[in-house]
Amino acid sequence: MNTPSAEEERMRLMGRGAISFFQSTTSFMSQTINPALPRSSFVFTAAGLDVDPHPCDGQSISTNTYSVPGLPSFQSTVQIPPFDYSTQNFPKVAVSNTYMASVKRTFEKIFPEGDNVDKRFKQTPGESQGATSASSAGCISRSVKQLFDTDAPRQKDKSIRGDPSSFKRKWDYKTSKHYKQTKGCAFSLLSYNVLAQGLLEDNRYLYRNVRPKYLDWRYRKDNLLYELLYLGGDILCLQEVERIHYEDFFQPNLGQCGYAGVYKQRTGIKSDGCAIFFKTNKFNLVMFKAVSFRKSNISLLDRDNVGVIVLLQSVQEPKVNVCVATTHLLFNPRRGDIKIAQLGLFLAEIDKISHSKTEKGDYEQCPVILCGDMNSVPGSPLSKFIQNGEMDFNNVLKGDVSGQTEGRRGPAKILGRPLLPSALNITRNCQFVSALDERKETKSSSSKNQTKDENSKEHWGSWTQVGSTQGVDEMVVRHPFTFSSVYPLDEKNKAVTSNHANTNCMVDYIFFSAPRDRSSKGTRGRLELLSSLQLFTDEEATEMGGLPNSIWSSDHFSLMASFLLKP
């Protein structure tokens, strides 16, 4: 990660302030807002904002006002009431020209000039936006709630063919909608490939049927933010996030809504990467690991993909942790061998971080959630490997590993041996040898009635071997997690998570550690799936007319689920 400069650190968002818009008519402010009046009739005030004494232009401020240059369309003074912060406990932020410019853009989005202003501004009586979005997005130009209608029947208005706003997503409740847990931490997680602008520009041919307006970042970013804030996931796992957009857009805007984030840019010349945001009133960050898949000493791992892993502690249940990991594996359909190696390395990192020492001195594994763009379709050997925990890759071709046969070009090639290079020091159980040795020593020292050799043989077995074929088939790989998929992965499932160049497919997933046998005991039973946001079908995605569009501003759809984390 890049170390922020003193200037960047000084301008960092520290909390939420309250910005209010009022209309100035005969008096300072009127009680009723009329959006049909000129934009110049509006003023705004800010409460709970700590004005930076050293703004970007270098001039100090000794009063409670801050003039923003270059904002002629409405009054450009933020009025800061003289609150006593020591007693009022208002949140504070540093106000910069960049921040105020973003306020201006938000204001213009809320109160657009021109025709149909009243229609764009009004909300349906009784309708409310998501609690998180209300403070940041305000009255948006379209009703986000109508796109995620949890009560109305799932149907589209067939009289408006191709209108994306006529397609709605519903929640699929795994238990009673009004279920309330007695113990544990209920939380929601969203996974979303937001389509890096740089990749979009480099591959314009994929979006030749999309109106140029919908490909413009200035248009896309507002739709993406509105969707994230309305859904309001407690954890947001994002892929294809441009570094500059993480720093200048996602981090400050989500920061205003109580999120903290971590980010890892792809290596080499790539400008995008993966990010995880989490609500600070819900979780504390215990550990963060940025994983680079490129290894200079391993020829197989020569690509720039990355992953991000966080270990989060529940604020509500301080003794409960959850490990969340997101990645974007290599796309190339011909190089399944690279995808296996990348995934094996990532699973080993997750295994290492998800284990921690208990007060008794032994190791315990916390529940795990793995999500992201795996660039593999359901039923493929790679997706089966994640879900089943074991896969025999004998007689599997490189181009068949991810099941993306439509995108495969060139002659089919067999997988090389071994699948996991010995230089990684990872077992064929996708675990670091060093991590196993540490846990083995701890367990051996606590087992008085067993010798070290007996304990090693019983608990670790031949799967700890690295770079050897004795007792181990090099083409069979396992992992130590018991994953279940939030979304069904059977062949009958026609759900779609991605669309570009008129091709629909499912390549994004949310996996969570859960027991396959309900009667099983242990930490894997401490994470229960409560609900999931339904995906569109292949037919619906086709009728919608492709991605991005006027509503959905990525070439992927968001995935979201809610869980109960038990103590």
C-alpha positions in Angstrom: 0.0 0.0 0.0 1.1 3.5 -0.7 2.0 5.6 2.4 -0.1 8.7 2.5 1.7 12.1 2.5 1.3 14.6 5.3 -1.1 16.6 3.1 -3.2 13.5 2.3 -3.3 12.5 5.9 -4.3 16.0 6.9 -7.2 16.0 4.5 -8.4 12.5 5.6 -12.0 12.1 6.5 -12.3 11.6 10.2 -16.0 11.2 10.6 -19.4 12.4 9.4 -20.7 15.9 9.3 -24.2 17.0 8.6 -24.7 19.0 5.4 -28.1 20.5 4.9 -29.6 22.2 1.8 -32.0 25.1 2.3 -33.8 27.4 -0.1 -33.3 31.2 0.3 -36.3 33.2 -0.9 -37.6 36.2 1.1 -36.0 35.0 4.3 -32.7 33.3 4.9 -34.3 29.9 4.4 -37.8 28.7 3.6 -39.5 25.8 5.3 -40.5 24.2 2.0 -38.0 23.3 -0.8 -39.2 24.0 -4.3 -36.9 22.3 -6.7 -38.4 24.1 -9.7 -36.8 27.4 -8.6 -33.4 28.2 -10.0 -30.4 26.4 -8.4 -29.0 29.8 -7.3 -31.8 30.1 -4.7 -30.2 27.3 -2.7 -27.7 27.6 0.2 -26.3 24.9 2.3 -25.0 24.8 5.9 -22.8 22.2 7.6 -23.0 21.2 11.2 -20.4 19.1 12.9 -17.6 20.0 10.4 -14.2 20.8 11.8 -12.8 23.4 9.3 -9.2 22.8 8.5 -7.1 25.8 9.5 -4.8 25.2 6.6 -6.9 24.8 3.4 -5.5 23.8 0.1 -4.8 27.4 -1.0 -2.5 27.9 2.0 -4.5 30.7 3.6 -5.5 30.3 7.3 -9.1 30.7 8.4 -9.9 32.4 11.7 -13.7 32.5 11.4 -16.4 29.9 11.1 -16.8 30.3 7.4 -15.0 28.7 4.5 -15.2 30.1 1.0 -15.0 27.6 -1.8 -13.6 29.1 -5.0 -15.2 28.3 -8.4 -18.7 27.5 -7.1 -20.8 30.3 -8.6 -24.0 28.3 -9.2 -25.0 28.6 -5.5 -23.8 30.3 -2.4 -20.3 29.1 -1.8 -20.0 29.6 2.0 -20.3 26.8 4.5 -21.7 28.2 7.7 -20.2 26.4 10.7 -22.2 27.1 13.9 -19.8 27.7 16.9 -20.4 24.4 18.6 -18.4 23.4 21.6 -17.0 20.1 20.4 -15.8 19.1 23.9 -19.4 18.9 25.0 -21.5 18.5 21.9 -19.7 15.4 20.6 -20.2 16.2 17.0 -18.2 14.2 14.4 -15.4 16.0 12.7 -14.1 16.1 9.2 -11.3 18.1 7.5 -12.8 20.3 4.8 -10.8 20.7 1.6 -11.5 22.2 -1.8 -11.8 18.7 -3.3 -14.4 17.7 -0.7 -16.4 20.8 -1.3 -16.3 20.3 -5.0 -17.8 16.8 -4.5 -20.5 18.5 -2.4 -21.3 20.7 -5.3 -21.5 17.7 -7.7 -23.8 16.0 -5.2 -25.9 19.1 -5.0 -26.3 19.4 -8.7 -27.3 15.8 -8.9 -30.0 16.2 -6.3 -31.3 19.5 -7.8 -30.8 19.3 -11.6 -31.6 22.3 -13.7 -34.0 22.0 -16.6 -37.3 20.2 -17.3 -38.9 17.5 -15.2 -37.1 18.7 -12.0 -40.2 18.1 -9.8 -40.6 14.5 -11.1 -36.9 13.7 -10.5 -36.9 15.1 -7.0 -40.1 13.7 -5.6 -40.3 10.4 -3.7 -43.3 8.1 -3.5 -45.3 8.9 -0.3 -44.1 6.7 2.5 -41.0 5.6 0.6 -37.7 5.8 2.4 -34.1 5.3 1.2 -31.6 3.2 2.9 -30.5 4.6 6.2 -26.9 4.8 5.0 -27.6 6.4 1.7 -29.9 9.1 3.0 -27.1 11.2 4.5 -24.7 10.9 1.6 -26.7 10.5 -1.6 -29.7 12.6 -0.6 -32.7 12.6 -2.9 -31.3 10.8 -5.9 -32.5 11.2 -9.4 -34.0 7.7 -9.5 -35.6 5.5 -6.8 -33.0 2.9 -5.8 -35.6 1.2 -3.7 -37.6 0.3 -6.7 -34.6 -1.7 -8.0 -34.4 -3.8 -4.8 -38.1 -4.3 -4.1 -38.3 -6.9 -1.4 -42.1 -7.0 -1.1 -43.4 -6.7 -4.6 -43.6 -9.9 -6.8 -40.5 -10.5 -8.8 -41.6 -9.4 -12.3 -40.7 -6.9 -15.0 -42.8 -4.5 -16.9 -42.9 -6.2 -20.3 -44.3 -3.1 -21.9 -40.9 -1.4 -21.5 -38.7 -3.9 -23.2 -35.0 -3.3 -22.5 -35.7 -0.8 -19.7 -33.3 -1.8 -16.9 -35.4 -0.1 -14.3 -38.2 -2.6 -14.9 -36.1 -5.5 -13.6 -36.1 -5.9 -9.9 -34.1 -7.9 -7.4 -35.6 -9.6 -4.3 -34.2 -11.0 -1.1 -34.3 -14.8 -0.7 -34.8 -15.4 3.0 -33.3 -18.7 4.3 -35.2 -18.3 7.5 -38.1 -16.2 8.7 -38.0 -12.6 7.5 -38.7 -11.4 11.0 -36.1 -13.7 12.5 -34.2 -12.2 15.5 -31.2 -14.0 16.9 -30.8 -14.1 20.6 -27.0 -14.4 20.5 -24.4 -13.5 17.9 -23.6 -10.8 15.4 -25.9 -10.4 12.3 -24.1 -8.7 9.4 -24.3 -8.4 5.6 -21.6 -8.7 3.0 -21.6 -7.5 -0.6 -19.2 -8.6 -3.3 -19.0 -6.5 -6.5 -16.7 -6.2 -9.5 -17.2 -2.5 -10.2 -15.4 -2.5 -13.6 -12.2 -0.6 -13.6 -12.3 2.4 -15.9 -8.9 1.7 -17.3 -9.9 -1.9 -18.3 -13.1 -0.5 -19.8 -11.1 2.0 -21.9 -8.6 -0.7 -23.0 -11.4 -3.1 -24.1 -14.0 -0.8 -25.7 -14.9 -3.4 -28.2 -16.6 -5.4 -25.5 -19.0 -2.5 -25.0 -19.6 -1.5 -28.6 -23.4 -1.9 -28.1 -23.5 0.3 -25.0 -24.2 4.0 -25.2 -21.0 6.0 -24.6 -22.8 8.0 -21.9 -23.1 4.9 -19.7 -19.4 4.1 -20.0 -18.3 7.6 -18.7 -16.9 7.3 -15.2 -18.6 10.6 -14.3 -21.9 8.8 -14.9 -21.0 5.4 -13.6 -19.5 6.4 -10.3 -22.8 7.9 -9.0 -24.8 4.9 -9.8 -22.2 2.6 -8.2 -22.1 4.7 -5.0 -25.9 4.9 -4.8 -26.1 1.1 -5.1 -23.5 0.5 -2.5 -25.0 3.0 0.0 -28.6 1.8 -0.5 -27.7 -1.8 0.0 -25.6 -0.7 3.0 -23.6 -3.9 3.4 -21.6 -4.1 6.7 -18.7 -5.5 4.6 -18.1 -4.4 1.0 -15.7 -6.6 -1.1 -14.9 -4.8 -4.3 -12.8 -5.9 -7.3 -11.5 -3.9 -10.3 -11.1 -0.7 -8.2 -8.8 1.9 -9.8 -6.2 3.1 -7.3 -7.0 6.8 -8.0 -10.8 6.0 -7.7 -10.2 4.2 -4.4 -8.3 7.3 -3.0 -10.4 10.1 -4.5 -13.9 8.5 -4.6 -14.6 5.3 -2.8 -12.6 5.9 0.3 -13.8 9.5 1.0 -17.5 8.8 0.1 -17.7 5.5 2.0 -15.7 7.0 4.8 -18.4 9.6 5.3 -20.9 6.8 5.9 -18.8 5.1 8.6 -16.7 2.7 6.6 -13.0 2.0 6.8 -11.2 0.3 3.9 -8.1 -1.5 2.9 -6.8 -1.8 -0.7 -4.2 -3.7 -2.8 -3.3 -2.6 -6.3 -2.3 -5.1 -8.9 1.4 -5.4 -9.4 3.2 -4.2 -12.5 1.6 -1.5 -14.6 -2.0 -2.4 -13.7 -3.9 0.4 -12.1 -6.8 -1.5 -10.5 -7.0 -3.8 -7.5 -9.2 -5.2 -4.7 -10.6 -3.4 -1.7 -12.5 -4.4 1.4 -14.6 -1.8 3.3 -16.2 -2.5 6.7 -18.4 -0.5 9.0 -16.4 0.6 12.0 -19.5 0.5 14.3 -19.8 -3.2 13.4 -16.2 -4.5 13.2 -12.7 -3.8 14.3 -9.8 -4.6 12.1 -7.5 -7.2 13.7 -5.3 -8.1 10.7 -5.0 -7.2 7.1 -3.1 -9.1 4.4 -2.5 -8.0 0.8 -1.6 -11.0 -1.3 0.3 -10.6 -4.6 0.2 -13.7 -6.8 3.2 -12.7 -8.9 6.3 -14.5 -7.7 9.6 -13.6 -9.4 11.1 -17.0 -8.6 8.2 -19.1 -9.9 7.6 -19.0 -13.7 4.0 -20.2 -13.3 3.0 -17.3 -11.2 3.9 -14.5 -13.6 0.6 -12.6 -13.6 -0.3 -9.4 -11.7 -3.5 -10.6 -9.9 -4.0 -9.9 -6.2 -6.2 -10.6 -3.2 -7.1 -9.0 0.1 -7.7 -10.7 3.4 -9.0 -9.1 6.6 -9.6 -10.6 10.1 -12.4 -8.7 11.6 -13.6 -8.6 15.2 -17.2 -8.1 16.1 -17.9 -5.0 18.1 -21.0 -6.6 19.5 -19.3 -9.9 20.3 -15.6 -9.0 21.0 -14.6 -12.7 21.3 -15.9 -13.5 17.8 -13.8 -13.0 14.6 -14.6 -13.6 11.0 -12.0 -13.9 8.2 -13.1 -12.2 4.9 -11.1 -12.6 1.7 -11.7 -11.3 -1.8 -9.8 -11.7 -5.0 -9.9 -11.4 -8.8 -8.3 -14.4 -10.4 -6.7 -14.4 -13.8 -9.2 -14.2 -16.7 -7.3 -16.0 -19.5 -9.4 -19.1 -20.2 -6.4 -21.0 -21.6 -4.3 -20.7 -18.4 -6.2 -22.8 -15.9 -2.9 -23.9 -14.5 -2.2 -20.3 -13.3 -5.7 -20.0 -11.8 -5.1 -23.2 -9.7 -1.8 -21.9 -8.4 -3.2 -18.5 -7.6 -6.2 -20.0 -5.8 -4.0 -22.5 -3.9 -1.7 -19.7 -2.7 -4.7 -17.5 -1.7 -6.3 -20.4 0.3 -3.0 -21.0 2.1 -2.9 -17.3 3.1 -6.6 -17.5 4.3 -5.8 -20.6 6.3 -2.9 -18.9 8.0 -4.8 -15.7 8.9 -8.0 -17.5 10.0 -6.1 -19.4 12.7 -5.2 -17.7 15.9 -3.9 -18.7 19.3 -6.4 -19.1 22.1 -6.0 -18.2 25.8 -5.1 -21.9 26.3 -2.2 -21.6 23.9 -3.7 -23.8 21.1 -5.0 -22.7 17.7 -8.6 -22.1 16.7 -10.0 -21.3 13.3 -12.6 -18.6 12.9 -15.4 -18.7 10.2 -14.3 -17.7 6.7 -16.0 -16.0 3.8 -14.3 -16.2 0.4 -15.7 -14.0 -2.4 -14.8 -12.3 -5.7 -14.5 -12.8 -9.4 -13.1 -16.3 -9.8 -13.3 -16.2 -13.6 -14.7 -19.7 -13.5 -18.2 -20.9 -14.3 -20.4 -23.2 -12.1 -19.7 -26.8 -12.7 -16.1 -26.2 -13.8 -13.3 -28.1 -12.1 -12.1 -25.0 -10.3 -15.5 -24.1 -8.9 -16.0 -27.7 -7.9 -12.7 -27.7 -6.1 -13.7 -24.7 -4.0 -17.0 -26.1 -3.1 -16.1 -29.8 -2.6 -12.7 -29.3 -1.0 -10.9 -31.7 -3.3 -10.4 -32.1 -7.0 -8.6 -34.6 -9.2 -7.2 -32.7 -12.2 -6.0 -35.7 -14.0 -7.1 -35.6 -17.6 -8.2 -32.0 -17.3 -6.9 -29.6 -19.9 -5.7 -26.1 -19.1 -8.5 -24.6 -21.0 -11.1 -26.6 -19.3 -10.2 -25.7 -15.7 -12.5 -22.7 -15.5 -15.1 -23.9 -17.9 -14.8 -20.8 -20.1 -14.8 -22.7 -23.3 -16.4 -19.9 -25.3 -13.5 -17.6 -24.6 -10.8 -20.2 -25.2 -8.6 -19.9 -28.2 -5.7 -21.9 -29.5 -4.8 -25.6 -29.1 -5.7 -27.4 -25.8 -2.8 -28.2 -23.5 -2.6 -30.5 -20.6 -1.9 -29.3 -17.1 1.7 -29.3 -15.9 3.0 -31.2 -12.8 2.9 -30.4 -10.0 -0.1 -28.1 -9.8 1.3 -26.2 -6.8 5.0 -25.4 -7.3 7.2 -26.7 -4.5 8.8 -23.2 -4.2 5.6 -21.9 -2.6 6.2 -24.2 0.4 2.5 -25.1 0.3 1.1 -28.6 0.9 -1.3 -30.2 -1.5 -3.9 -29.3 1.2 -3.3 -25.6 0.3 -1.6 -24.8 3.7 1.7 -23.3 4.4 4.2 -25.8 5.8 5.5 -23.2 8.3 1.9 -22.6 9.6 1.3 -26.4 10.0 4.7 -26.8 11.8 3.8 -24.1 14.2 0.4 -25.5 15.0 1.9 -29.0 15.2 4.5 -28.0 17.8 1.8 -26.3 19.8 -0.4 -29.4 19.7 2.5 -31.8 20.4 3.6 -29.9 23.5 0.0 -30.1 24.9 -0.4 -33.8 24.1 1.5 -35.5 27.0 0.4 -39.0 26.0 1.5 -38.9 22.4 4.9 -38.7 20.8 5.6 -35.9 18.3 5.9 -38.4 15.5 2.6 -40.1 16.4 0.8 -36.8 16.6 2.3 -35.7 13.3 1.2 -38.8 11.5 -2.3 -38.8 12.9 -3.2 -35.1 12.4 -1.1 -34.1 9.4 -0.5 -37.1 7.2 1.1 -37.3 3.8 -0.7 -34.2 2.5 2.0 -32.1 4.2 4.5 -33.3 1.6 5.8 -30.7 -0.8 7.4 -31.4 -4.2 7.2 -35.2 -3.7 5.0 -37.9 -5.2 5.3 -40.4 -2.4 1.8 -41.2 -1.4 0.4 -38.2 -3.1 -1.0 -37.8 -6.6 0.4 -34.4 -7.9 -2.8 -33.8 -9.8 -5.1 -34.1 -6.8 -5.5 -31.0 -4.7 -7.4 -30.3 -1.5 -8.1 -27.4 0.8 -9.0 -27.4 4.5 -12.3 -25.4 4.4 -15.8 -26.7 4.3 -17.3 -24.1 1.9 -20.9 -23.7 0.9 -22.0 -21.3 -1.8 -24.5 -18.5 -1.1 -25.9 -19.1 -4.7 -26.8 -22.5 -6.1 -24.1 -23.9 -8.3 -25.9 -26.8 -10.0 -26.3 -27.1 -13.7 -29.9 -26.0 -13.6 -28.9 -22.6 -12.1 -29.2 -20.0 -14.8 -28.1 -17.0 -12.7 -25.9 -14.4 -14.2 -23.3 -12.2 -12.5 -21.6 -10.8 -15.5 -22.5 -9.5 -19.0 -20.3 -8.0 -21.7 -20.2 -8.4 -25.5 -23.7 -10.0 -25.3 -22.3 -12.9 -23.2 -24.0 -13.8 -19.9 -22.2 -15.9 -17.4 -21.7 -16.5 -13.6 -18.1 -16.0 -12.5 -18.6 -14.2 -9.2 -19.2 -16.1 -5.9 -19.7 -15.8 -2.2 -18.5 -18.9 -0.4 -18.8 -19.3 3.4 -17.5 -21.9 5.8 -20.4 -24.0 7.0 -20.9 -27.6 8.0 -22.3 -29.9 5.3 -23.7 -32.1 8.1 -26.0 -30.0 10.3 -25.1 -32.2 13.3 -21.4 -31.5 13.0 -19.7 -29.5 15.7 -16.9 -26.9 15.7 -16.1 -23.4 14.4 -17.5 -24.1 11.0 -21.0 -24.2 12.4 -20.7 -20.6 13.8 -21.6 -18.9 10.5 -25.2 -19.2 9.4 -26.6 -17.9 6.1 -29.8 -15.8 6.7 -30.6 -14.4 3.3 -29.2 -13.5 -0.1 -30.0 -11.0 -2.8 -31.4 -12.8 -5.9 -29.5 -12.7 -9.1 -31.0 -12.1 -12.6 -31.5 -15.1 -14.8 -29.9 -15.4 -18.2 -33.2 -14.5 -19.9 -33.6 -11.4 -17.8 -30.0 -10.2 -18.4 -30.5 -10.7 -22.1 -33.8 -8.8 -22.2 -32.3 -6.0 -20.1 -30.0 -5.2 -23.1 -26.5 -5.7 -21.6 -24.2 -4.0 -19.2 -23.3 -1.3 -18.3 -26.6 0.5 -18.7 -28.5 3.5 -17.3 -29.1 1.7 -14.0 -26.4 -0.9 -13.5 -23.0 0.7 -14.1 -20.7 -2.2 -14.1 -20.5 -5.3 -16.4 -21.1 -7.3 -13.3 -24.0 -7.5 -10.9 -23.5 -7.1 -7.1 -23.8 -10.2 -4.9 -25.0 -9.8 -1.3 -25.9 -12.0 1.6 -26.6 -11.7 5.3 -25.1 -14.0 8.0 -25.3 -14.7 11.7 -21.9 -15.0 13.3 -22.4 -17.0 16.5 -20.2 -16.8 19.6 
